[in-house]
Amino acid sequence: MGTAVNKPFHLRQWLSVQQAVNHLSAVAEEPFTSADLADLAEEHQLNLYWYRPGQQVAYLDRPAVLELSTPLRLCAENPSDWKAISGILRQRPALPAYEQDTPLLEDEDGNRLRITFDHRRRPEPFSGRWYPSLAELVVRRSEIEQLEPSLFSSSSGEEHALERQQLLNVIWELEKLALDGEHHSTDWLAEQIARRSGNLDRQALERILIAAEREGTRGTPH
């Protein structure tokens, strides 16, 4: 991940807090701060990830320890943990008492982990090493980009809802054109679109098609 700093924005998978703040400030054309990111995290609109290269992490369900080589998602299900983590974005370091106070982490396969140290390097209680620092919190570029329309839409909420409804109607009409007479499923259509586009997620496409079909079959006026 260290080389990602020099990549163009559109090629980066991960952004530091400062990179995310700089990007959102540029998009909004007004100051955006890490406290604003904290608001999004507390509203569960934004995932936060912990990246401390070389940090040991241990699985909760099996006796295996590995070194952190890619950011891991911080779990938001414990409200006190999540409040402390979002507080770091507000420049308030979190200082847990001991190892079991560290927040839960989750990898892309859904495995749960916690950071750990060997006995020679184990920090003292209340050491900041048990929690991420501001510099160790990162976000996914793709997730930041997904938030942009809702954060910086110039239209009112009603206009945004109307635009979404019209889009679903168009997708439903295209879906009917593609499926009529072929007796294929939305699953098949999503797979075809994903294959042709090369960069669209099939499962996300299928959810969009199902939502469009649901809205279309309600008899929404065109």
CORDAVEN-V503832 format. One record per residue. N is the residue number from 1. RES is the residue in one letter. PSI is psi in radians with two decimals (* if undefined). NEAR is the number of other C-alpha atoms within 8 Angstrom. D_FIRST is the distance of its C-alpha to the first C-alpha in Angstrom with 1 decimal. Layout:
N:RES:PSI:NEAR:D_FIRST
N:RES:PSI:NEAR:D_FIRST
This chain:
1:M:-0.37:6:0.0
2:G:-0.58:4:3.8
3:T:-0.22:6:5.5
4:A:-0.38:9:5.3
5:V:-0.59:7:7.8
6:N:-0.07:5:10.2
7:K:2.63:8:10.3
8:P:2.68:6:13.4
9:F:-0.77:5:13.5
10:H:-0.20:4:14.7
11:L:-0.14:6:11.9
12:R:2.38:11:9.1
13:Q:-0.59:8:8.8
14:W:2.54:10:7.7
15:L:2.44:12:9.6
16:S:2.91:11:10.5
17:V:-0.76:12:14.2
18:Q:-0.70:8:15.3
19:Q:-0.71:8:13.7
20:A:-0.75:12:15.3
21:V:-0.77:12:18.5
22:N:-0.75:9:18.7
23:H:-0.83:8:18.4
24:L:-0.58:10:20.9
25:S:-0.70:12:23.2
26:A:-0.73:8:23.3
27:V:-0.75:7:24.1
28:A:-0.32:9:26.7
29:E:0.59:6:28.1
30:E:2.79:6:28.6
31:P:2.35:6:26.7
32:F:2.35:10:24.3
33:T:2.97:8:23.1
34:S:-0.45:11:20.9
35:A:-0.59:8:24.3
36:D:-0.66:8:24.5
37:L:-0.66:11:21.3
38:A:-0.70:12:23.0
39:D:-0.78:9:26.0
40:L:-0.70:10:24.1
41:A:-0.77:12:22.5
42:E:-0.47:10:26.0
43:E:0.10:7:27.5
44:H:0.58:8:25.0
45:Q:-0.23:8:23.9
46:L:2.25:10:20.2
47:N:2.55:11:17.9
48:L:2.55:10:15.8
49:Y:2.57:11:12.9
50:W:2.19:12:12.3
51:Y:1.82:12:9.1
52:R:1.67:9:10.5
53:P:2.31:8:9.0
54:G:-0.15:7:12.1
55:Q:2.35:10:14.2
56:Q:2.40:11:16.9
57:V:2.51:13:17.7
58:A:2.40:12:21.0
59:Y:2.55:12:22.4
60:L:-0.51:8:25.4
61:D:0.09:5:27.5
62:R:2.67:5:27.1
63:P:1.23:7:26.9
64:A:2.35:6:23.5
65:V:2.38:8:20.8
66:L:2.91:7:17.2
67:E:2.46:9:14.2
68:L:2.08:12:11.4
69:S:-0.10:7:8.4
70:T:2.64:7:7.4
71:P:2.50:10:8.9
72:L:2.47:11:12.6
73:R:2.36:11:15.2
74:L:2.23:12:17.7
75:C:2.38:10:21.2
76:A:0.10:8:23.6
77:E:-0.41:5:26.8
78:N:1.93:7:27.9
79:P:-0.69:7:29.1
80:S:-0.70:6:29.2
81:D:-0.85:9:25.6
82:W:-0.62:12:24.5
83:K:-0.71:9:26.6
84:A:-0.70:10:25.1
85:I:-0.78:10:21.5
86:S:-0.50:12:22.5
87:G:-0.52:12:24.4
88:I:-0.65:12:21.4
89:L:-0.36:12:20.6
90:R:0.29:9:24.2
91:Q:0.55:7:23.5
92:R:1.68:7:25.3
93:P:2.50:10:23.5
94:A:2.33:11:24.4
95:L:1.48:9:26.2
96:P:2.87:13:27.2
97:A:-0.74:8:29.9
98:Y:-3.08:10:28.6
99:E:-0.74:9:26.2
100:Q:-0.12:4:27.7
101:D:-0.14:8:27.1
102:T:2.61:11:23.3
103:P:2.69:9:22.1
104:L:2.52:9:21.7
105:L:2.72:11:18.3
106:E:2.31:13:18.3
107:D:-3.11:10:16.2
108:E:-0.26:6:16.6
109:D:0.07:5:19.8
110:G:0.09:6:21.3
111:N:2.44:8:21.4
112:R:2.44:11:21.8
113:L:2.84:12:20.3
114:R:2.70:12:20.6
115:I:2.69:11:19.0
116:T:2.87:10:21.3
117:F:2.64:11:22.1
118:D:2.90:6:24.4
119:H:-0.53:5:27.7
120:R:-0.47:5:27.2
121:R:0.16:6:24.1
122:R:2.16:8:25.3
123:P:2.83:8:25.3
124:E:2.73:6:28.6
125:P:2.58:7:29.5
126:F:0.22:9:28.5
127:S:2.48:10:25.6
128:G:-0.22:11:22.6
129:R:-0.31:7:20.4
130:W:-0.23:14:21.6
131:Y:2.78:10:19.9
132:P:2.60:13:16.7
133:S:2.98:10:16.9
134:L:-0.67:10:16.5
135:A:-0.32:8:13.3
136:E:-0.06:10:11.9
137:L:2.27:13:12.9
138:V:2.87:14:10.7
139:V:2.77:14:12.3
140:R:2.32:10:12.0
141:R:-0.74:11:12.9
142:S:-0.61:7:15.5
143:E:-0.62:10:17.1
144:I:-0.76:11:17.5
145:E:-0.62:7:19.1
146:Q:-0.48:7:21.4
147:L:-0.39:9:22.7
148:E:-0.80:10:23.7
149:P:-0.70:7:27.0
150:S:-0.49:6:28.3
151:L:-0.65:6:27.2
152:F:0.39:8:28.6
153:S:2.29:9:31.3
154:S:-0.19:4:34.3
155:S:2.85:7:36.8
156:S:2.95:7:38.4
157:G:-0.65:6:37.6
158:E:-0.75:7:40.7
159:E:-0.65:8:39.8
160:H:-0.74:10:36.3
161:A:-0.70:8:37.9
162:L:-0.74:8:40.4
163:E:-0.75:8:37.7
164:R:-0.73:8:35.9
165:Q:-0.76:8:39.3
166:Q:-0.69:9:40.2
167:L:-0.75:8:36.9
168:L:-0.66:12:37.6
169:N:-0.75:13:41.1
170:V:-0.77:8:40.0
171:I:-0.71:10:37.6
172:W:-0.73:12:40.5
173:E:-0.73:8:42.9
174:L:-0.66:8:40.5
175:E:-0.75:11:39.9
176:K:-0.68:8:43.7
177:L:-0.70:7:44.1
178:A:-0.55:8:41.7
179:L:-0.44:11:43.2
180:D:2.22:7:46.9
181:G:-0.16:4:48.9
182:E:-0.36:6:46.0
183:H:0.61:6:45.8
184:H:2.90:7:42.1
185:S:2.91:7:39.9
186:T:-0.54:9:37.1
187:D:-0.78:7:34.8
188:W:-0.77:8:36.0
189:L:-0.73:13:35.6
190:A:-0.70:13:32.0
191:E:-0.73:9:31.2
192:Q:-0.76:8:32.9
193:I:-0.76:11:31.1
194:A:-0.70:13:27.7
195:R:-0.69:7:28.6
196:R:-0.64:6:30.0
197:S:-0.66:7:27.2
198:G:-0.28:6:24.3
199:N:0.26:5:21.8
200:L:2.40:9:23.7
201:D:2.22:7:23.4
202:R:-0.78:10:26.7
203:Q:-0.70:7:27.1
204:A:-0.72:8:26.4
205:L:-0.74:12:28.9
206:E:-0.68:12:31.4
207:R:-0.69:8:31.2
208:I:-0.76:8:31.9
209:L:-0.72:13:34.8
210:I:-0.72:9:36.3
211:A:-0.72:9:36.2
212:A:-0.72:12:37.9
213:E:-0.73:10:40.4
214:R:-0.77:8:41.2
215:E:-0.69:11:41.7
216:G:-0.68:11:43.7
217:T:-0.12:7:46.1
218:R:-0.06:6:46.9
219:G:0.58:6:48.9
220:T:2.31:8:46.9
221:P:2.51:3:48.9
222:H:*:4:47.6
